[in-house]
Structures are given as C-alpha cells and as structure tokens.
Amino acid sequence: MNFQFLCGCLVFVYAIIAWTSFINMMASGNKPDYAWLAPIVCFYTAASVLYPFFILVYMNITRKSRQFYPKTIYLFK
C-alpha cells in the first residue's frame, strides 16, 4: 500500500514537471526535449522492480509482514 502511494505520487510529480516543461517549450517556439526524463524513468523502473523484491526477501527472512501490509481500513461498521 505504501509502495502504490509512493509510485502514484512520483508519477503525479513527474507528469506536472513534464507538462510544465512541454508548455513552456511550445510557448517559446522550441521543440520539446525529453532527454532529461530518461534518468527519472530508469530510476522509477528500477525502484518498481527492486523495492518489492527487497520487501519479499526481508519478509521471508524475518517472517514479519505486518510492517509492510497494514490492516485494512474499515469503511462500514
């Protein structure tokens, strides 16, 4: 749940940065250059693969899953 929230926030921030950059470049008459997004996409992809793998290994070693999987939220009583 924390991982999904983190990834959602990162995608939102990256989208705001990309759209702001795109609008500014188009307004000034320049062709947009997205080369600066390549390291961000690589980092995001690596984090999407490595973080869950790390959590799986840690949970397997310590046998503690409550730290990473909280109790469900009760919507109705």
C-alpha positions as CSV (number, residue, x, y, z in Angstrom):
1,M,0.0,0.0,0.0
2,N,2.8,2.4,0.8
3,F,4.6,1.4,-2.4
4,Q,1.5,2.2,-4.5
5,F,1.1,5.5,-2.8
6,L,4.8,6.4,-3.4
7,C,4.6,5.4,-7.1
8,G,1.4,7.4,-7.6
9,C,2.9,10.5,-6.0
10,L,6.1,10.2,-8.1
11,V,4.1,9.8,-11.4
12,F,2.0,12.8,-10.5
13,V,5.0,15.0,-9.8
14,Y,6.8,13.8,-12.9
15,A,3.7,14.5,-15.0
16,I,3.4,18.0,-13.7
17,I,7.1,18.7,-14.4
18,A,6.8,17.2,-17.9
19,W,3.7,19.1,-18.8
20,T,5.1,22.4,-17.5
21,S,8.3,21.9,-19.5
22,F,6.3,21.0,-22.6
23,I,4.0,24.0,-22.3
24,N,7.0,26.4,-21.7
25,M,8.9,25.0,-24.7
26,M,6.0,25.2,-27.0
27,A,5.2,28.7,-25.9
28,S,8.7,29.8,-26.7
29,G,8.7,28.1,-30.1
30,N,11.2,25.4,-29.3
31,K,10.8,21.7,-29.9
32,P,10.4,19.8,-26.6
33,D,13.4,17.8,-25.4
34,Y,12.6,15.0,-23.1
35,A,16.2,13.7,-22.7
36,W,16.2,14.8,-19.0
37,L,13.3,12.4,-18.3
38,A,15.4,9.3,-19.2
39,P,17.2,9.0,-15.8
40,I,13.9,9.6,-14.0
41,V,12.2,6.8,-16.0
42,C,15.2,4.5,-15.4
43,F,15.1,5.2,-11.6
44,Y,11.4,4.7,-11.4
45,T,11.6,1.4,-13.3
46,A,14.4,0.1,-11.1
47,A,12.5,1.1,-8.0
48,S,9.4,-0.6,-9.2
49,V,11.3,-3.9,-9.6
50,L,13.8,-3.7,-6.8
51,Y,11.7,-2.4,-3.9
52,P,9.1,-5.2,-4.0
53,F,11.9,-7.7,-4.4
54,F,13.6,-6.3,-1.3
55,I,10.4,-6.4,0.7
56,L,9.8,-10.0,-0.3
57,V,13.3,-11.1,0.8
58,Y,13.1,-9.1,4.0
59,M,9.6,-10.6,4.9
60,N,11.0,-14.1,4.1
61,I,13.9,-13.7,6.4
62,T,12.2,-12.0,9.3
63,R,8.7,-13.5,8.9
64,K,7.2,-10.1,9.7
65,S,4.5,-9.0,7.2
66,R,2.5,-6.5,9.4
67,Q,5.1,-3.8,8.9
68,F,4.6,-3.7,5.1
69,Y,0.9,-4.8,4.9
70,P,-1.2,-2.8,7.3
71,K,-4.7,-3.8,8.5
72,T,-7.5,-3.0,6.1
73,I,-9.4,0.3,6.6
74,Y,-12.9,-0.3,7.8
75,L,-15.3,1.8,5.7
76,F,-18.5,0.4,7.2
77,K,-19.1,-0.5,10.9
